Amino acid sequence: TGPMSFECLGNLLRITLSAEYFEDKYLSLFLIDQSGTAWELDEAMAAQCGYTVTYSTWRSIEFCASALSCHSHLEKDMFTVTIQIKASHTPDMSNATTHLKSASCHYGPRSPRELICKSNYMEVSVRREVPQTIKDFVQDEPEDWTLLFPEAKAEEASIWQIVFHQPEEKRALLVSNAWSAGYGLNTTDSRVLLRVPYTAAQVQLVKDQGITFSVLRSSTFYKYQWVILMVDTSVGCPVDGVDYTNKTITWTVPKYIPPLSAGVTSFKDVLVEAGVDLRKLSAKEMASRKYVLLNELKAITMKIPIGAEGGYYKTFVSNGQLGVKYTINLFLEHQWEDNKWRLTKHTIIREIETPFEQAEVAITNNLNLSARLMNVTVGTFLPDVELVNLTIEGVVVAVPEAVQHSYLIHRTRYANGSRAYVIQVPLDAPSVKKEYMREDMRAYTLNVTLTFITYPSSETFVIPVIALAAVKDAVLPRARGFCEGRNLHLIITRGNVDQNWLPFISDWHLSQEAAQKFNYILRDNGTHLAISVPFLSPHVSYEVFHTSAIKASFYLTLKDGITLAQRRDFSVSCIFSPSELIQCLPNGTVIITAIKLVGGEDLDTSLLVLRDRQCKPSLVTEKTATFKFNVNTCGTSRKFNSTAMTYENEVLYFRPGDDTPIYQLKFLCSYAVKQTADVRYESKKTPPPSIKPGFGCLALSLKLFKEKSYSEPYQESEYPVIKYLKEALYFEVELLQPKDSRLDLNLDECWATNSQSQDSLPQWHILTHGCENNKDFYRTVFHKVNYSLRVKFPQHLKRFEVRMFTFVQGTSLLQE
């Protein structure tokens, strides 16, 4: 049938535009008159000329023309209407395609008076009755008409003027003025026609049997030869009378309303018929559809079940809510005889639309686990609904672009014309939220908002889609703990659920800044989380292990970064010797660290003392107390034997008012009375390189750094720096001036003294002739200097590492 098809329905012609062909296009409709001129159709012209344009079932467009429309071509018993459709994909109608359709229908016999009620106009056509005596009269001077009444046309038969009968007055309009006011007028050889828009100024609202009618009472005057004739062109159409109860539409139309029956004394029903979409239905067809047609004494009633065959549902949006209305285009024809008009045919074409009914949208999630796809079906929807975009994580994405966000969208059509949308999203898509549930379960959440549009009203509504899926694919983090030197190490291998889990020590978040505060080492490369803590740390707990060891434990918890829910607990425990708590320095200084054991949480470390209770800790933390004292003080006892001198003391804790200690940590230090050391000597056969002597001023600096990285030197305010025996000291010597890249800095001699004077004795050489001292048990270690932002000339720097030592004479420590 092509893009347009037509059918003849009595004295009406209907042309249907194909929904598939004209879908998503902008349309302009034109009427072609007999001269070939195109007239663009608008609402005012449609009501005046006898046209209607409606969107029928979903997107189909129907154009309907009356047999006596303005641009109809009448020839014998046929009328022809020609329309032109322009279709474009853009509102400015650029690159529009043009479609022409001409259709002809049979023009059947008509009753003396015919009334038609359409959605946008009322129409009355009456037969012209000319007395025989006037027909036989011969006019000698037809041009006399224009001399007496210039407003009257000179044709043999034409409408002259219309008189409107209103309660307060009568108003006459000439034909030209009536056209300007929106009325449509036409005459044929046998009929006079008046077409009235419902919005015309002279239309009145009249009630009959509780039903409201739009009524126009008028008389039309037309000229026949030299005689003026008048016909009654009153018309009335019901505007309400529809009720919705018990899922049923009830439409009531009074039979004989007073404006249409003025001067009538007797009535007789001739025919009552009804149908849908301008097609009459037989009694059997109406019964099969459960329609009811009642022809009562004063009114005709139709009852239609909502949703019955013949109607259709349309989508509507109210306050953002999706809903539907059932629409049915009913057709009622009532013919009666009376003593004035003989036969009157009243045809009412009424589109009835039920009230808005909110619709629920089904959302079904069918997880495709093997393909790891969220498979969500949204709908069903009527065919007048289309998905236009998605909102993904706050970003509006058009449907064609959704694939770039890993969204695949399919539209499913069903046999009844309805449709649904299937949205497929991989579980691993960035917009799918993943959350650990329990054991090996992960929860996947798809949260997307869909925006739809309805046609032809272009209303939009949104449907939020939240789809959940529980999948057994969780890989939990696992940990490995070990001890190295005086440190406890915990290495956590990340799983696939802990990307947003944070390390906590109890309720304390272990961030990089917090770790640095306590000299912890925290590294996280995304796949592994490594934590190292010293044996003596505030967050290490201690307990006695057998009788000669200490068990140190470090506990770490991973918590959800948003809810702070506890997810996984890890720990590492190491066994340490109690000797790790004490340092016996060669100069007779003892450094002892007492620890709070598990079970003694109420112990106040600041109240720990030595045997001499005046000796209190020099450094106190929540779990430790550190004492630093000389072996000849604080009540320290000593014992001699042939090879060693042993000093003994103990750390004690007393409850207030009680002389019995509840905490007791005994410790001792032994010093050898005689000690020999083998010194290895190795001669150097390679002669030192010769350097040509020169003279000049050099500016040098010597700095002590905190770490092997040489990133942070000790500041002046931090001296004196306290170091323990064998601890590493990191030195850097730099040539400050001159800045000459040709110069290389070489160290010849470097020595340590027991005082601030470089010439005091004793002395110990750290470097001799630019090399490490071979007499050192712990030899000096040189570190390579590389170019960096701070180091412009690596050859101007020398870095070396020395182990902490003290001066001893015999068995005595030398102090300044």
DAZI-V134003 format. One record per residue. RES is the residue in one letter. NEAR is the number of other ideal C-beta (glycine too) atoms within 8 Angstrom. Layout:
RES_NEAR, RES_NEAR
This chain:
T_4, G_6, P_8, M_12, S_8, F_10, E_7, C_9, L_8, G_6, N_9, L_12, L_14, R_11, I_15, T_13, L_14, S_12, A_10, E_5, Y_8, F_12, E_7, D_3, K_8, Y_9, L_10, S_9, L_12, F_12, L_15, I_13, D_9, Q_5, S_4, G_6, T_6, A_8, W_10, E_8, L_10, D_6, E_6, A_8, M_12, A_14, A_14, Q_14, C_12, G_13, Y_13, T_10, V_10, T_10, Y_8, S_11, T_5, W_13, R_10, S_11, I_13, E_13, F_13, C_14, A_12, S_13, A_12, L_14, S_11, C_11, H_12, S_12, H_8, L_9, E_6, K_3, D_5, M_10, F_13, T_10, V_15, T_11, I_13, Q_13, I_16, K_13, A_10, S_13, H_6, T_8, P_5, D_5, M_9, S_6, N_6, A_9, T_7, T_7, H_10, L_9, K_11, S_9, A_11, S_7, C_11, H_6, Y_9, G_7, P_2, R_9, S_9, P_8, R_12, E_13, L_15, I_10, C_11, K_10, S_7, N_9, Y_13, M_15, E_16, V_14, S_11, V_13, R_9, R_13, E_6, V_8, P_6, Q_6, T_6, I_10, K_7, D_6, F_9, V_4, Q_7, D_3, E_5, P_8, E_7, D_8, W_11, T_9, L_6, L_5, F_7, P_5, E_7, A_10, K_6, A_7, E_6, E_5, A_9, S_11, I_11, W_13, Q_12, I_16, V_11, F_12, H_8, Q_10, P_3, E_3, E_4, K_7, R_8, A_8, L_11, L_9, V_13, S_6, N_8, A_12, W_11, S_6, A_9, G_11, Y_14, G_15, L_13, N_9, T_11, T_8, D_4, S_5, R_12, V_13, L_13, L_15, R_16, V_14, P_13, Y_12, T_6, A_11, A_4, Q_9, V_12, Q_10, L_9, V_11, K_8, D_9, Q_8, G_4, I_12, T_10, F_14, S_12, V_13, L_14, R_10, S_14, S_10, T_14, F_12, Y_15, K_14, Y_10, Q_9, W_7, V_8, I_7, L_11, M_8, V_11, D_8, T_12, S_13, V_14, G_14, C_11, P_13, V_8, D_6, G_9, V_9, D_7, Y_9, T_5, N_3, K_5, T_10, I_14, T_11, W_14, T_12, V_13, P_11, K_10, Y_10, I_11, P_8, P_11, L_12, S_10, A_9, G_5, V_11, T_5, S_6, F_10, K_7, D_10, V_7, L_7, V_11, E_7, A_13, G_10, V_10, D_8, L_11, R_8, K_8, L_10, S_6, A_6, K_6, E_8, M_12, A_8, S_6, R_10, K_7, Y_13, V_8, L_11, L_8, N_6, E_7, L_3, K_7, A_10, I_13, T_12, M_14, K_11, I_14, P_9, I_11, G_7, A_11, E_4, G_9, G_13, Y_9, Y_10, K_11, T_13, F_11, V_12, S_8, N_3, G_6, Q_8, L_10, G_12, V_11, K_12, Y_11, T_12, I_13, N_14, L_15, F_14, L_14, E_13, H_13, Q_13, W_13, E_9, D_13, N_5, K_6, W_9, R_6, L_11, T_14, K_12, H_12, T_11, I_13, I_12, R_11, E_10, I_12, E_7, T_10, P_5, F_8, E_8, Q_8, A_8, E_4, V_9, A_8, I_10, T_6, N_11, N_7, L_9, N_9, L_6, S_4, A_5, R_8, L_10, M_15, N_11, V_15, T_14, V_13, G_11, T_7, F_12, L_12, P_9, D_10, V_12, E_6, L_12, V_9, N_10, L_13, T_12, I_11, E_4, G_4, V_6, V_7, V_13, A_8, V_10, P_5, E_8, A_13, V_8, Q_6, H_10, S_10, Y_14, L_9, I_11, H_7, R_9, T_10, R_6, Y_9, A_3, N_4, G_10, S_11, R_14, A_12, Y_14, V_12, I_15, Q_13, V_15, P_10, L_12, D_5, A_10, P_4, S_12, V_13, K_8, K_11, E_8, Y_13, M_9, R_4, E_5, D_6, M_11, R_14, A_11, Y_13, T_11, L_14, N_8, V_13, T_9, L_15, T_13, F_14, I_10, T_13, Y_10, P_6, S_7, S_7, E_8, T_10, F_11, V_10, I_11, P_8, V_13, I_7, A_10, L_9, A_10, A_9, V_10, K_7, D_7, A_13, V_6, L_10, P_13, R_7, A_10, R_7, G_12, F_6, C_10, E_5, G_4, R_7, N_10, L_14, H_12, L_15, I_11, I_14, T_10, R_11, G_10, N_10, V_13, D_13, Q_6, N_7, W_13, L_10, P_12, F_12, I_9, S_7, D_3, W_8, H_7, L_13, S_7, Q_6, E_6, A_11, A_12, Q_8, K_6, F_10, N_6, Y_13, I_8, L_12, R_7, D_7, N_5, G_5, T_5, H_11, L_11, A_12, I_16, S_9, V_12, P_10, F_11, L_9, S_11, P_8, H_10, V_14, S_9, Y_12, E_10, V_8, F_7, H_5, T_4, S_5, A_11, I_14, K_12, A_13, S_12, F_15, Y_11, L_14, T_13, L_14, K_11, D_11, G_7, I_5, T_4, L_7, A_6, Q_7, R_10, R_10, D_8, F_12, S_10, V_13, S_9, C_10, I_9, F_11, S_7, P_10, S_5, E_9, L_12, I_12, Q_8, C_8, L_12, P_8, N_8, G_9, T_9, V_18, I_11, I_13, T_11, A_15, I_10, K_11, L_8, V_7, G_5, G_8, E_6, D_4, L_9, D_5, T_14, S_8, L_7, L_13, V_13, L_14, R_11, D_9, R_7, Q_6, C_12, K_8, P_11, S_6, L_7, V_8, T_8, E_6, K_10, T_14, A_13, T_12, F_17, K_7, F_11, N_7, V_11, N_5, T_9, C_11, G_9, T_14, S_7, R_9, K_7, F_7, N_6, S_3, T_6, A_9, M_10, T_12, Y_14, E_11, N_15, E_10, V_15, L_13, Y_12, F_11, R_6, P_4, G_3, D_7, D_3, T_5, P_7, I_8, Y_11, Q_8, L_10, K_7, F_13, L_8, C_10, S_9, Y_11, A_8, V_9, K_6, Q_5, T_4, A_5, D_4, V_5, R_5, Y_6, E_5, S_4, K_5, K_3, T_4, P_3, P_6, P_4, S_4, I_4, K_4, P_4, G_4, F_3, G_5, C_4, L_7, A_7, L_8, S_7, L_7, K_9, L_9, F_13, K_6, E_8, K_7, S_5, Y_9, S_5, E_5, P_8, Y_9, Q_5, E_4, S_4, E_6, Y_6, P_3, V_7, I_4, K_6, Y_9, L_9, K_6, E_8, A_8, L_10, Y_13, F_12, E_12, V_12, E_10, L_12, L_6, Q_7, P_6, K_7, D_5, S_6, R_3, L_9, D_5, L_11, N_6, L_10, D_6, E_8, C_7, W_10, A_5, T_12, N_9, S_6, Q_3, S_6, Q_5, D_4, S_8, L_5, P_8, Q_8, W_9, H_10, I_12, L_15, T_8, H_7, G_8, C_8, E_11, N_12, N_9, K_6, D_9, F_4, Y_7, R_8, T_11, V_7, F_9, H_10, K_5, V_8, N_6, Y_5, S_5, L_3, R_4, V_10, K_5, F_9, P_8, Q_8, H_10, L_13, K_10, R_13, F_13, E_13, V_10, R_9, M_11, F_7, T_10, F_9, V_9, Q_6, G_4, T_9, S_6, L_10, L_10, Q_5, E_3
